[in-house]
Amino acid sequence: MFSTKGQEVKAGSGITKSLQPGVVLAHIYDAKIKSSERTGKKMLEFILEGPTLPAPFEGWAVDKDNQDGPKFKGQSSRVGATIWTDKYNEDDINKNDILNRIVVVGQKLGLKDKLDNISEENQITSIEQWVEKAVEILKGHDLYWFLKGTEEEYNGKTIVKLSLPKYKFCGNLSTELDIFDKNNQYHFKPLAQAGSVKSFEAAGNDFDL
């Protein structure tokens, strides 16, 4: 009745599709500005992708609304790059966290001159337009990133939202960044044990959030 002859078990890669909290090698795949209708503030979000992994690994769908479309070739996650800010129209990179974050990445990659030329070479009228041009310059270049983790409950599961620290968040060498310590509340913030959580997913499919 049950014949196993000629059949092989399909082995999974055993690797999660999402980047995990800690120091990781990755590149900017994309970025966007998120806006709060309630406060009017904005924040920068990166989509980071790790190095290409061999089969049978298959990453998350690039477009969550098209699960049959292109997939990420490496581990990937949405990462909060800045806190919410109302200074997004400031030219001063020491006041505008969004500009500051991108300029630091550009400096690490030796591409700041190209960032400096964005407004001279293009008619920029919003932070969204500037970030779009900046991403075209920065994406695809690997750096080491320090990813903080914060557990949150979502649809009865515990997920881990990723974000960047204020300082020392990326570097050309892993030694430029702090050593990740899951017991350090500034590196990893567990979910408060106020109620029971049905299940746990490390990082989870944050492309569905």
C-alpha positions as CSV (number, residue, x, y, z in Angstrom):
1,M,0.0,0.0,0.0
2,F,2.8,2.4,0.9
3,S,5.7,2.2,-1.5
4,T,8.8,4.3,-0.7
5,K,10.9,2.9,-3.4
6,G,12.5,5.6,-5.6
7,Q,11.4,8.4,-3.3
8,E,13.6,10.9,-1.5
9,V,12.7,13.1,1.4
10,K,12.8,16.8,0.4
11,A,15.2,18.4,2.8
12,G,14.6,21.9,4.0
13,S,17.5,24.3,4.3
14,G,17.0,24.6,8.1
15,I,17.7,28.3,7.8
16,T,15.1,30.9,8.7
17,K,14.0,33.3,6.0
18,S,14.4,36.3,8.2
19,L,17.5,38.1,9.5
20,Q,17.9,37.6,13.2
21,P,18.9,40.0,16.0
22,G,22.7,40.4,16.2
23,V,25.5,41.4,13.9
24,V,24.8,40.4,10.3
25,L,26.3,40.8,6.9
26,A,23.7,42.4,4.6
27,H,22.9,45.1,2.1
28,I,20.1,47.5,1.5
29,Y,17.6,46.0,-0.9
30,D,15.2,48.9,-0.6
31,A,14.0,51.6,1.8
32,K,10.9,53.7,2.4
33,I,9.6,56.5,4.5
34,K,6.7,55.6,6.7
35,S,4.4,58.4,7.8
36,S,2.1,58.7,10.9
37,E,-1.3,60.2,10.1
38,R,-1.8,60.8,13.8
39,T,1.4,62.7,14.6
40,G,2.6,63.8,11.2
41,K,6.1,62.3,12.0
42,K,8.1,60.2,9.6
43,M,10.6,57.4,10.0
44,L,13.0,55.5,7.7
45,E,12.7,51.8,7.2
46,F,15.3,49.6,5.5
47,I,14.7,46.3,3.8
48,L,18.0,44.4,4.3
49,E,19.0,41.2,2.5
50,G,21.8,38.9,3.5
51,P,24.1,37.1,1.1
52,T,22.7,34.7,-1.5
53,L,22.1,31.3,0.0
54,P,22.3,28.0,-2.0
55,A,19.3,25.8,-2.8
56,P,17.1,24.6,-1.3
57,F,16.8,28.0,0.5
58,E,13.9,30.1,-0.7
59,G,13.4,33.6,0.8
60,W,10.3,35.6,1.4
61,A,8.4,36.9,-1.6
62,V,9.7,40.4,-2.5
63,D,6.1,41.5,-3.0
64,K,3.9,40.1,-0.2
65,D,0.9,40.4,-2.4
66,N,2.4,38.2,-5.1
67,Q,3.6,35.0,-3.4
68,D,4.3,33.4,-6.8
69,G,6.6,36.3,-7.8
70,P,10.4,36.9,-7.2
71,K,11.8,35.7,-3.9
72,F,14.7,37.2,-1.9
73,K,17.9,35.2,-2.5
74,G,19.0,35.5,1.1
75,Q,17.6,36.1,4.5
76,S,15.7,39.4,4.6
77,S,13.8,41.6,7.0
78,R,12.3,45.0,7.4
79,V,14.4,47.0,9.8
80,G,13.5,50.2,11.6
81,A,16.3,52.6,10.7
82,T,15.3,55.6,12.7
83,I,12.8,56.6,15.3
84,W,9.8,58.8,14.4
85,T,10.9,62.4,13.7
86,D,9.3,65.7,12.9
87,K,12.7,67.0,11.6
88,Y,12.5,65.3,8.3
89,N,12.6,68.5,6.3
90,E,15.8,69.8,8.0
91,D,18.9,70.1,5.9
92,D,21.1,69.7,9.0
93,I,22.1,66.0,9.1
94,N,22.7,66.3,12.8
95,K,19.0,67.2,13.3
96,N,17.4,65.1,10.6
97,D,17.8,61.5,11.7
98,I,16.7,60.2,8.3
99,L,19.5,62.1,6.4
100,N,22.0,61.3,9.2
101,R,21.4,57.5,8.9
102,I,21.8,57.4,5.2
103,V,24.8,59.6,5.2
104,V,26.6,57.4,7.7
105,V,25.9,54.4,5.5
106,G,27.2,56.4,2.5
107,Q,30.4,57.3,4.4
108,K,31.0,53.6,5.3
109,L,30.7,52.7,1.6
110,G,32.7,55.6,0.3
111,L,29.7,57.0,-1.6
112,K,29.0,60.2,0.3
113,D,30.1,62.3,-2.7
114,K,27.3,60.8,-4.7
115,L,24.8,61.4,-1.9
116,D,25.9,65.0,-1.8
117,N,25.1,65.4,-5.5
118,I,21.6,64.2,-5.3
119,S,19.9,67.5,-4.8
120,E,22.2,69.2,-7.4
121,E,21.4,66.6,-10.1
122,N,17.7,66.2,-9.3
123,Q,14.7,68.3,-8.5
124,I,14.0,67.2,-5.0
125,T,10.9,68.4,-3.2
126,S,10.4,65.8,-0.5
127,I,12.3,63.5,1.8
128,E,10.7,60.6,0.0
129,Q,12.2,61.6,-3.3
130,W,15.6,62.1,-1.7
131,V,15.6,58.7,-0.1
132,E,14.5,57.0,-3.3
133,K,17.6,58.5,-5.1
134,A,19.9,57.7,-2.2
135,V,18.8,54.0,-2.2
136,E,19.7,53.7,-5.8
137,I,23.2,54.6,-4.8
138,L,23.5,52.5,-1.7
139,K,21.6,49.3,-2.4
140,G,23.5,46.1,-3.1
141,H,26.6,47.0,-1.1
142,D,27.3,44.7,1.8
143,L,28.0,46.0,5.3
144,Y,27.9,44.5,8.8
145,W,24.8,45.7,10.6
146,F,23.9,45.6,14.3
147,L,20.2,44.6,14.6
148,K,18.4,45.1,17.8
149,G,15.5,42.9,18.6
150,T,12.2,43.7,20.3
151,E,9.6,41.0,20.9
152,E,5.9,41.9,20.2
153,E,2.7,40.0,20.2
154,Y,1.0,39.8,16.8
155,N,-2.0,37.7,16.0
156,G,-1.3,35.4,19.0
157,K,2.3,34.9,18.1
158,T,5.5,36.4,19.4
159,I,7.5,38.1,16.6
160,V,10.7,40.0,16.8
161,K,10.8,43.5,15.3
162,L,14.3,44.6,14.2
163,S,15.8,48.1,14.5
164,L,19.1,49.8,14.4
165,P,20.8,51.4,17.4
166,K,21.5,55.1,17.4
167,Y,25.2,54.7,17.1
168,K,27.6,52.1,15.7
169,F,24.9,50.4,13.6
170,C,26.9,49.5,10.5
171,G,30.5,49.0,9.5
172,N,32.8,47.4,7.0
173,L,34.1,45.1,9.7
174,S,32.1,43.2,12.4
175,T,34.7,44.4,14.9
176,E,33.5,48.0,14.4
177,L,30.2,47.1,16.1
178,D,29.3,46.0,19.6
179,I,29.2,42.3,20.5
180,F,25.5,41.4,20.6
181,D,24.2,40.3,24.0
182,K,20.7,39.0,24.1
183,N,20.6,39.6,27.9
184,N,21.3,43.3,27.3
185,Q,18.0,45.1,27.3
186,Y,19.5,47.7,24.8
187,H,20.2,44.8,22.4
188,F,17.2,42.6,22.9
189,K,13.9,43.4,24.6
190,P,11.8,40.4,25.4
191,L,8.0,40.5,25.5
192,A,6.7,41.4,29.0
193,Q,5.1,38.3,30.5
194,A,1.8,39.9,31.2
195,G,-0.3,37.1,29.5
196,S,0.2,33.8,27.8
197,V,1.5,33.7,24.3
198,K,0.3,30.9,22.1
199,S,3.4,30.4,20.0
200,F,6.8,31.9,19.1
201,E,8.3,32.9,15.7
202,A,11.7,34.3,15.7
203,A,11.5,37.4,13.5
204,G,8.6,35.8,11.6
205,N,7.4,36.8,8.2
206,D,7.7,40.5,8.8
207,F,6.8,41.0,5.1
208,D,3.3,40.3,6.1
209,L,3.1,42.9,8.9
